[in-house]
Amino acid sequence: MSRDLEARLDETFDGDVPDSVDEAALDRLKAVAYVMDESVRVPGTDVRVGLDPLVSAVPVVGDVISGGLSLYIVVESAYLGVSYATLARMLANIAIDVGGGAIPFVGTVFDALWKSNVRNVELLLDELGGTDQPDSVTESTEPEPVMIEVDEPAD
């Protein structure tokens, strides 16, 4: 499991993690994401699922439990110093996962495909490695100049 976990999650991470980051915490987060989203390969396919769709199969209670387990990644990421913007994106991923998973019958399939925990670990690694790129719509690399025109009142 350990090699498979590293191979699945490290392939998207290009940067070096700063020395100040707790490597054991990163390993725990990767393990949680793997168990929740990708621990079992569906026979005859390349699709991997974890405990998330299985737990979420129990109406309402399963989705709440799954969402609570997913919050561990967000809390640990906050301790590791991730920005508020990234934490908000992580919470949005969990909200989408819980909301989509709450839909009867279709929700279990949605949980199997959405993989919010893996997405959140990738967001964490991107930020810690400095590869987090600004969104073209919401963020920019330079502030835009502000032009203010003042009309003088007529006498």
N, C-alpha and C positions, 0 to 999 in steps of 0.2 A: 504494500500500500504506500509506503513512504516514497519509493522511487516514482511510482505512478503519480502521486500527488505533486511532487516537485516538477515532474515533466509536464503535467497539465497546467499548472499555474505559473511557472517561471518562464514559459516560452513567450509571454507577452511583456515581460519585464526586462528592460534594457539597461537601466541605470544601476548605480551602486547605492546601497542603503547606507545612510550616514552611520558612523560609529556609535552615535548616541542612542540609536534605536535598539531596543531589546529584541535580539534575534529569536529568543524563545517565544516571545509574544507573537512574532510574525509566524512562527511555526504553528503555534496554537490556532491562530486565525485561519491559516491555510488548511489545517486539519478540520476545523469546524465547517469551513466552506465545502471541503471535499465530502465530508460525511453527509452534510445537508443537501448537496446538489449533484454530486457526481460519483458516489461510491459504488454504484452497481451499473454494469453495462446491460442494456436490454438485449437478450439473445437474438442473434441474427441481424443486428443493426449496429450502427456506431453511436447510438443515442445512449447517454448516461443519465441516470437519475439517482437521487439520494433519499434521505429520510423525509425531506420536505413534502413531496407529494403524498407519501404514505401517511404522515402525521396529519396532513391537511385533508385527507379523505374523511376524517371525522368532522362532521359539520360544525362550524363556528369554533368549538373548543380547539380543534386541531389547527385551525388557522391562527388563533390567538397564541397557542403554544409555539408554533413555528415562527411567528413574528417575534415572539419574546426571545427565542433562541437566536434569531437573526440580529437582534439588538445588541447581543454580546460583541459582535464585530464592530458596531458603531461605537460602543462605549470604549472598547479597547483602542480603537483608532483615535478617539479623543484623547486618551492618555498618551498616545504616541505623538500627539501634536499636530494632527491633521486640521486643516483650515475649516472654518464654519461652512464655507461653500461646499466643500467635499462632504462634510457630515450631512448637510442638507440633501445632497444628491443621494447619499447612502440611505437616508430616511425615506426619500421618495421611492427608491428601488424597493424598500421593504413595504411601503404603503401599496405600491402597485402589485407586489407579490401577494400580500394579504387580501387586497380588494379583488384581484383576479381569481385567487384561490377560493374565495367565498362564493363564487358562482356555482350553483349546483351542477354536478356532472362534468361540466367543461373545466371547472376550477382545478381539478386534479391534473388534467393534461396541461393547463396553463402553468401550474407550479412546476411540473416536470421540465418545461421548456424555458421559463423565465430566468431561473438561476440567479436570484438576487444576491446570494452570499458570495458567489464567485465574482460577480460584478463589483461588489463592494470591496473585496480583497484586491481586485485589480485597480480600483480607484485609489485605495490606500497605497499600493505599491507605486502607482504612477506618481502620486504626490510626493512620497518619500524619496523617490528616485529623481525627482525634479523633471519628469517628463510630462507633467500635466500641462497641456496646451490650453490657452484661453479659447472660449467659445467665440465664434465670430459675431454672434448675435448679441450676447450679453456682456462680454468682456472685450477689452482691447488692450494692446500692449502699450499704447501711448494715450494720454488724455487728450481729448479733442479741445481745441481752443474755443473759448466762449466769447462771442461778440455781443456787446451791449451798446445800443444806440440810445442816446438821450436827446429828446427834442426839447428845445428851449421854448418856454411859453411865449406866445405873442402878446405884445403890449397893447 
